[in-house]
């Protein structure tokens, strides 16, 4: 949404124009007449509660925003971001074997705001398709959906796309021990 304006009339009119709606089109959506929309946009009257709900729906905005210009906390992008839990994700050297991760000491920690609670990070192996120093972040709680996984394959740690692996070799699918799905990579610059 663009600038919100100082009054309900300003916000209603600017949002209607932002969406490219005529007063007549909005009136049909709201179940009122075009002169009623024009009257609201001039500030001649304030819509009643039922009409306000129809307007908000027709303009794809929150009724609280129409009335006050304030975004409700649960709809505000900043609130959604700030309400995500902050995690200190341990960062490990690339393991020779997956079991090495159980006893390894973290070499660093990444502090990130993410949904998810069981994260793990490792420095990308060298050589690999990732630049030296890239940190790969895995979600341990997500298993067996499409994506790249940190797995134990043939007694060594590896990165494998499980869907491609299953299509290429269905037996391999059952022998892999996935640790987590790759969700982010952080590359040095």
Phi, psi and omega in degrees: 000147179279192179310139190276344181078170185260342181234165176302317180301316179298314182294318180299311182294314182294321179291320178300315180292321178302323180276355180074026180266143171277165176299322181296316180296317178294322179300316179298317180299321184271351180075033178230179179270161178299320178298330177294316178299314180300319179296318178296318182290335175277348182084015180291326179216156174258131181300146175288169187303314180296318179294321180299319178297320178294319179297313180302317178295315180295330180262000180055049177225172177272140180300326179296320178297318178301315183289316191245340186084359180261136176277129176302146186306317184288349178257349184282126181302324179295319179296316179300318180293313184291341180274353176290142178294148176263129181241142169260103186267123179292141178246127182243160170291157178301127183280148172287315176234151180302322181297340177299333181293336180289331184248352183290152173264137178295140178270344179193178175225143173255133175258118184222151176260106185218152165277143186115150186234346186243079184256157180212143178228144176223152171288137181301147179292156174238131357281153174200180180286353181263143177298152178304135179092357179291136177257128179256127183250128184242145173260114182285339186279343181264120182234140169058044166240172184299146179141178179269134183237148166276120184225163167262119180227122180054046175063027174215157177285141181208163173253123183221140171279112187296325180293314177296319179298318180293322179290322181286321186209091183303330179291322178302322180309316183281343182265347180284144176245092182287139177260320180187159180268133179294124180244334179212154167229138178244116183254139177287152177237000000 
